[in-house]
């Protein structure tokens, strides 16, 4: 009996739905933190006004690159931030006929906020998976959301450049902790039939957060309002997060059967499912544990890393790490290239989230075609669209067509990112799942940080654009070496991974079918032989019994004859 049999495999229960709604709320707030640097620097309070003539010259110079300030309210107008992780952000204010610019004394320091945020994501990718596997998904998740909310509130009242960089580093770590635990937690609570929908809904919540944050940034007028508007709702909602349950698979892997029983009974009560199967499931798992059938998380670090010596784990780590690296490099590279079109910064933020909402239909494709082929096709389309946009921008002067191709490419690469996130959870066993996800996420963060070096000024060279088109094509080929995990149970051990079908799945399935047929024929033959032997034994017994009856009859007749004489 499997865990999803106890939870109910026919539908997404109310217990899992409530969990998903709470995680969606967290993802909406997390989207604020990802794009906070874009709107924080222009409202940084430590600024000095330039003289009018210098302001006019600077404004005329910046006007050539951006026109978004005309859509901003008069007291909040500013110029578009230059793309890139470390790019400086010119500021401007336009109020009626009086033209003024504002220059931040420390803006060259806080401009590194995005770099510090990416560094935090990178650091947590290294240690976050280890912490999650060691202490559980819930502990890391609750700690991350609490620290994230408190840091945002503190930042509203401490507008200091060094403190800002420190909080961005810590916030990056909390965001990564939220990401790697939320996806795993909701998938580990889901049945295989409905496993594709929770990650899609979480991605949709993140896109909604991007659009909501564009409105928040538009209506806030200063530093304190912006950070209070993003941190106070998180503090208010903390009470809802404390009821998020731990992963039952993680508890089973750690042989914590008492807590598993309590959680499963609570879920069964909310879902209206009978609790009879829970005791049977726990008895079965307790039997497996006592007889060494179920492998727990190793007690020491040396035995823990023995799981990584398996060739199948190494292959999957290599393929998924490369795909994540390519996705990050292409996604952020295309995003930086979009910034060169000079659109309104608030509309750009809104449409950046809107263009990712069609991901909600991806689960339908996954249920029809599987994870492997959808990943291959989206990576293939990403590479082709990057190369096509390069050709169009080189030979045809059609900015709207280039923008359309860029947004379509962003949708494809974001779809690949969503599928790979689900794929990571299904490919790696429970005992080392978070470590593997953290390692793959490490390469994603490296790719995102390298984009700042590739396009430091928002301009991508010809050679890198060609790389953005070729690297996803190679990733599509490498996907063929991964197994298809559609409707399959989550692997708990390395041995479960070895039983998953890979590149030659059709051939193996055919051989397995032929072997099953041969075994069936052999079993039938054995059954016939057994029946024949039983029949022969029965006949022999009947014969012996018949002979015994005849002997008894003869003895009786002799005795009767003696009596007559």
Secondary structure, 3 states (H helix, E strand, C coil): CCHHHHHCCCCCCHHHHHHHHHHHHHHHHHHHHHCHHHHHHHHCCCEEECCHHHHHHHHHHHHCCCCHHHHCCHHHCCCCCCCCCCCCCCCCEEECCEEECEEECCHHHHCCHHHHHHHHHHHHHHHHHHHHHHHCHHHHHHHHHHHHHHHHHHHHHCCCHHHHHHHHHHHHHHHHHHHHHHHHHHHHCCCHHHHHHHHHHHHHHHHHHHHHHHHHHHHCCCHHHHHHHHHHHHHHCHHHHCCCCCCHHHHHHCCCHHHHHHHHHHHHHHHCCCCHHHHHHHHHHHHHHHCCCCCCCCCCHHHHHHHHHCHHHHHHHHHHHHHHHHHHHHHHHHHHHHHHHCCCHHHHHHHHHHCCHHHHHHHHHHHHHCHHHHHHHHHHHHHHHHHHHHHHHHHCCCHHHHHHHHHHHHHHHHHHHHHHHHHHHHHCCHHHHHHHHHHHHHHHHHHHHHHHHHCCCCCCCHHHHHHHHHHHHHHHHHHHHCCCCCCCCCCCCHHHHHCCCCCCHHHHHHHHHHHHHHHHHHHHHHHHHHHHHHHHHHHHHHHHHHHHHHHHHHHHHHHHHHHHC
